[in-house]
Amino acid sequence: QVQLVESGGGLVQAGGSLRLSCAASGSIFSINAMGWYRQAPGKQRELVATITRGGSTNYADSVKGRFTTSRDNAKNTVYLQMNSLKPEDTAVYYCNLVQWNLSYWGQGTQVTVSS
């Protein structure tokens, strides 16, 4: 089993920054990719950013230029640096890990951006 623990969410004013972290533990053998998704009230969960083991990244258009994802393979940890935050970024942010075509999710961390 794989466990994902997120941290770093909170309340921030528009234009501010937050950094999310997600540490994976348990039966870690060969991670294909890690990433971040978010779900706002009344909306479907959507992709924010992903990063492969080799470091290739993919971002939602809505966050390009503002968010940066990175990972520390030695620590099985992925990060999401969020800058220039907007009220529409308010959501629960979920960490995701894909290993051997199995997908694992963290419990989520709330990010609230006030205007």
Buried (B, 14 or more C-beta within 10 A) or exposed (E): EBBBBBEBBEEBEEEBEBEBBBBBEEEEEEBBBBBBBBBBEEEEBEBBBBBBEEEEBBBBEEBEEBBBBEBEEEEBBBBBBBBEBBEEBBBBBBBBBBBEEEEBBBEBBEBBBEE
